[in-house]
């Protein structure tokens, strides 16, 4: 199941943000027993995209959350994001 979630998340981010670098780490095991973990996984994302040019950290994170939005509540519960320029 974890690989499916990572693949779905990767596809959503690649389609929306066209990253030059993308690392996704499933940190769900560290959150076992957390009530929200039943609704999806916990992931760390390190992403570099030219789409982040001129944006604040908050705005970059919003773009990532928007890209992953349809996966929340089913495949994704929480994201930890490191969003950079290429």
Secondary structure, DSSP 8 states (H G I E B T S, - for coil): -HHHHHHHHHHHHHHHH--SEEEEEE-GGGGTT-GGGGG-EEEEEEEE-GGGTT--HHHHHHHHHHHHGGGBTTTEEEEEEEEE--
